[in-house]
Amino acid sequence: MVLASSLITYFVATKTGGNVDQHQYMTLRRELEHVKDSQNRIIDSLNKKKANETVAQQMEETRLRDMLNRIQGSKIILTFPDQYTPFCFPIKVDSMREDLSSEKLEDRVRKMQHELMK
């Protein structure tokens, strides 16, 4: 409250030349209280947001660590399928874009799909 009084006194001294009545003083004081309340709400909101971000980050770190531990403990099995797998198909199509050919990419993809359906 001492700070509020000091700010009001400073404002009155600089803006009005020190001439202020009781009503003006109370109005300035009320406006300053509104500003302080707004400032406190903003600070509280920012603190809550930061706390939520910290919790989310910690949860993501835990999930990532758990996943890496699962991968490390897993057995890797290499297979060599006779045809393209569903996960491989988009990668293969993407690499076909770089291949030079007189056929359109769409035609080559349709051809691949037809071969896979056999």
Phi and psi restraints in degrees (value plus and minus 20) as a CYANA .aco file:
   2 VAL   PHI     -83.9   -43.9
   2 VAL   PSI     -60.8   -20.8
   3 LEU   PHI     -82.3   -42.3
   3 LEU   PSI     -62.9   -22.9
   4 ALA   PHI     -80.9   -40.9
   4 ALA   PSI     -64.7   -24.7
   5 SER   PHI     -83.7   -43.7
   5 SER   PSI     -59.1   -19.1
   6 SER   PHI     -85.8   -45.8
   6 SER   PSI     -61.4   -21.4
   7 LEU   PHI     -85.1   -45.1
   7 LEU   PSI     -61.2   -21.2
   8 ILE   PHI     -84.6   -44.6
   8 ILE   PSI     -64.6   -24.6
   9 THR   PHI     -80.4   -40.4
   9 THR   PSI     -63.8   -23.8
  10 TYR   PHI     -83.7   -43.7
  10 TYR   PSI     -65.0   -25.0
  11 PHE   PHI     -81.9   -41.9
  11 PHE   PSI     -66.2   -26.2
  12 VAL   PHI     -82.0   -42.0
  12 VAL   PSI     -63.1   -23.1
  13 ALA   PHI     -86.1   -46.1
  13 ALA   PSI     -59.8   -19.8
  14 THR   PHI    -102.8   -62.8
  14 THR   PSI     -52.6   -12.6
  15 LYS   PHI    -115.1   -75.1
  15 LYS   PSI     -49.8    -9.8
  16 THR   PHI    -136.1   -96.1
  16 THR   PSI     -19.6    20.4
  17 GLY   PHI      53.0    93.0
  17 GLY   PSI      -3.3    36.7
  18 GLY   PHI      70.9   110.9
  18 GLY   PSI     -26.9    13.1
  19 ASN   PHI    -112.3   -72.3
  19 ASN   PSI      84.5   124.5
  20 VAL   PHI    -166.8  -126.8
  20 VAL   PSI     120.1   160.1
  21 ASP   PHI    -113.9   -73.9
  21 ASP   PSI     157.9   197.9
  22 GLN   PHI     -81.9   -41.9
  22 GLN   PSI     -60.8   -20.8
  23 HIS   PHI     -83.2   -43.2
  23 HIS   PSI     -65.8   -25.8
  24 GLN   PHI     -82.3   -42.3
  24 GLN   PSI     -60.2   -20.2
  25 TYR   PHI     -81.8   -41.8
  25 TYR   PSI     -65.3   -25.3
  26 MET   PHI     -86.9   -46.9
  26 MET   PSI     -56.9   -16.9
  27 THR   PHI     -83.5   -43.5
  27 THR   PSI     -66.2   -26.2
  28 LEU   PHI     -82.1   -42.1
  28 LEU   PSI     -60.7   -20.7
  29 ARG   PHI     -83.7   -43.7
  29 ARG   PSI     -62.7   -22.7
  30 ARG   PHI     -84.2   -44.2
  30 ARG   PSI     -62.7   -22.7
  31 GLU   PHI     -82.7   -42.7
  31 GLU   PSI     -59.7   -19.7
  32 LEU   PHI     -85.7   -45.7
  32 LEU   PSI     -57.1   -17.1
  33 GLU   PHI     -84.5   -44.5
  33 GLU   PSI     -59.2   -19.2
  34 HIS   PHI     -83.1   -43.1
  34 HIS   PSI     -61.7   -21.7
  35 VAL   PHI     -83.4   -43.4
  35 VAL   PSI     -63.8   -23.8
  36 LYS   PHI     -83.5   -43.5
  36 LYS   PSI     -61.2   -21.2
  37 ASP   PHI     -82.8   -42.8
  37 ASP   PSI     -63.9   -23.9
  38 SER   PHI     -82.7   -42.7
  38 SER   PSI     -62.0   -22.0
  39 GLN   PHI     -81.6   -41.6
  39 GLN   PSI     -63.6   -23.6
  40 ASN   PHI     -83.9   -43.9
  40 ASN   PSI     -60.3   -20.3
  41 ARG   PHI     -83.9   -43.9
  41 ARG   PSI     -60.9   -20.9
  42 ILE   PHI     -84.1   -44.1
  42 ILE   PSI     -65.0   -25.0
  43 ILE   PHI     -83.1   -43.1
  43 ILE   PSI     -63.2   -23.2
  44 ASP   PHI     -81.1   -41.1
  44 ASP   PSI     -63.0   -23.0
  45 SER   PHI     -82.4   -42.4
  45 SER   PSI     -63.6   -23.6
  46 LEU   PHI     -85.3   -45.3
  46 LEU   PSI     -58.9   -18.9
  47 ASN   PHI     -85.0   -45.0
  47 ASN   PSI     -61.8   -21.8
  48 LYS   PHI     -84.6   -44.6
  48 LYS   PSI     -61.7   -21.7
  49 LYS   PHI     -82.1   -42.1
  49 LYS   PSI     -64.5   -24.5
  50 LYS   PHI     -83.1   -43.1
  50 LYS   PSI     -61.3   -21.3
  51 ALA   PHI     -83.8   -43.8
  51 ALA   PSI     -63.0   -23.0
  52 ASN   PHI     -83.5   -43.5
  52 ASN   PSI     -60.7   -20.7
  53 GLU   PHI     -84.5   -44.5
  53 GLU   PSI     -59.1   -19.1
  54 THR   PHI     -84.5   -44.5
  54 THR   PSI     -64.7   -24.7
  55 VAL   PHI     -82.8   -42.8
  55 VAL   PSI     -64.4   -24.4
  56 ALA   PHI     -81.5   -41.5
  56 ALA   PSI     -61.9   -21.9
  57 GLN   PHI     -84.7   -44.7
  57 GLN   PSI     -62.1   -22.1
  58 GLN   PHI     -85.2   -45.2
  58 GLN   PSI     -58.1   -18.1
  59 MET   PHI     -85.8   -45.8
  59 MET   PSI     -60.7   -20.7
  60 GLU   PHI     -85.3   -45.3
  60 GLU   PSI     -59.4   -19.4
  61 GLU   PHI     -82.9   -42.9
  61 GLU   PSI     -61.7   -21.7
  62 THR   PHI     -84.7   -44.7
  62 THR   PSI     -64.9   -24.9
  63 ARG   PHI     -81.1   -41.1
  63 ARG   PSI     -62.8   -22.8
  64 LEU   PHI     -83.7   -43.7
  64 LEU   PSI     -63.4   -23.4
  65 ARG   PHI     -82.8   -42.8
  65 ARG   PSI     -63.7   -23.7
  66 ASP   PHI     -81.3   -41.3
  66 ASP   PSI     -63.2   -23.2
  67 MET   PHI     -83.5   -43.5
  67 MET   PSI     -64.2   -24.2
  68 LEU   PHI     -83.4   -43.4
  68 LEU   PSI     -57.2   -17.2
  69 ASN   PHI     -85.5   -45.5
  69 ASN   PSI     -60.3   -20.3
  70 ARG   PHI     -83.0   -43.0
  70 ARG   PSI     -62.9   -22.9
  71 ILE   PHI     -84.2   -44.2
  71 ILE   PSI     -63.2   -23.2
  72 GLN   PHI     -82.4   -42.4
  72 GLN   PSI     -55.4   -15.4
  73 GLY   PHI    -106.0   -66.0
  73 GLY   PSI     -24.3    15.7
  74 SER   PHI    -103.6   -63.6
  74 SER   PSI     138.2   178.2
  75 LYS   PHI    -117.1   -77.1
  75 LYS   PSI     108.8   148.8
  76 ILE   PHI    -109.5   -69.5
  76 ILE   PSI     107.6   147.6
  77 ILE   PHI    -138.7   -98.7
  77 ILE   PSI      98.1   138.1
  78 LEU   PHI    -113.6   -73.6
  78 LEU   PSI     111.5   151.5
  79 THR   PHI    -148.2  -108.2
  79 THR   PSI     138.0   178.0
  80 PHE   PHI    -146.7  -106.7
  80 PHE   PSI      65.1   105.1
  81 PRO   PHI     -86.8   -46.8
  81 PRO   PSI     134.7   174.7
  82 ASP   PHI     -94.0   -54.0
  82 ASP   PSI     -46.0    -6.0
  83 GLN   PHI    -154.9  -114.9
  83 GLN   PSI     153.7   193.7
  84 TYR   PHI     -85.6   -45.6
  84 TYR   PSI     119.0   159.0
  85 THR   PHI    -109.1   -69.1
  85 THR   PSI     143.6   183.6
  86 PRO   PHI     -78.1   -38.1
  86 PRO   PSI     -53.7   -13.7
  87 PHE   PHI     -95.7   -55.7
  87 PHE   PSI     -47.6    -7.6
  88 CYS   PHI    -100.8   -60.8
  88 CYS   PSI     -49.7    -9.7
  89 PHE   PHI     -74.5   -34.5
  89 PHE   PSI     -70.0   -30.0
  90 PRO   PHI     -82.2   -42.2
  90 PRO   PSI     -54.9   -14.9
  91 ILE   PHI     -87.1   -47.1
  91 ILE   PSI     -62.9   -22.9
  92 LYS   PHI     -83.6   -43.6
  92 LYS   PSI     -63.7   -23.7
  93 VAL   PHI     -80.6   -40.6
  93 VAL   PSI     -62.2   -22.2
  94 ASP   PHI     -81.9   -41.9
  94 ASP   PSI     -61.0   -21.0
  95 SER   PHI     -90.5   -50.5
  95 SER   PSI     -46.7    -6.7
  96 MET   PHI     -87.7   -47.7
  96 MET   PSI     -43.1    -3.1
  97 ARG   PHI     -82.7   -42.7
  97 ARG   PSI     -51.3   -11.3
  98 GLU   PHI    -102.1   -62.1
  98 GLU   PSI     -39.7     0.3
  99 ASP   PHI     -92.6   -52.6
  99 ASP   PSI     117.4   157.4
 100 LEU   PHI    -102.7   -62.7
 100 LEU   PSI     110.2   150.2
 101 SER   PHI    -179.8  -139.8
 101 SER   PSI     133.9   173.9
 102 SER   PHI     -99.8   -59.8
 102 SER   PSI     -36.0     4.0
 103 GLU   PHI    -100.7   -60.7
 103 GLU   PSI     129.5   169.5
 104 LYS   PHI     -92.6   -52.6
 104 LYS   PSI     134.2   174.2
 105 LEU   PHI     -79.5   -39.5
 105 LEU   PSI     -61.7   -21.7
 106 GLU   PHI     -79.4   -39.4
 106 GLU   PSI     -60.6   -20.6
 107 ASP   PHI     -86.1   -46.1
 107 ASP   PSI     -60.6   -20.6
 108 ARG   PHI     -85.8   -45.8
 108 ARG   PSI     -58.2   -18.2
 109 VAL   PHI     -86.9   -46.9
 109 VAL   PSI     -64.5   -24.5
 110 ARG   PHI     -78.8   -38.8
 110 ARG   PSI     -61.0   -21.0
 111 LYS   PHI     -81.9   -41.9
 111 LYS   PSI     -64.0   -24.0
 112 MET   PHI     -82.8   -42.8
 112 MET   PSI     -64.2   -24.2
 113 GLN   PHI     -80.9   -40.9
 113 GLN   PSI     -62.8   -22.8
 114 HIS   PHI     -82.5   -42.5
 114 HIS   PSI     -61.6   -21.6
 115 GLU   PHI     -84.9   -44.9
 115 GLU   PSI     -55.8   -15.8
 116 LEU   PHI     -92.2   -52.2
 116 LEU   PSI     -48.4    -8.4
 117 MET   PHI     -94.8   -54.8
 117 MET   PSI     -37.7     2.3
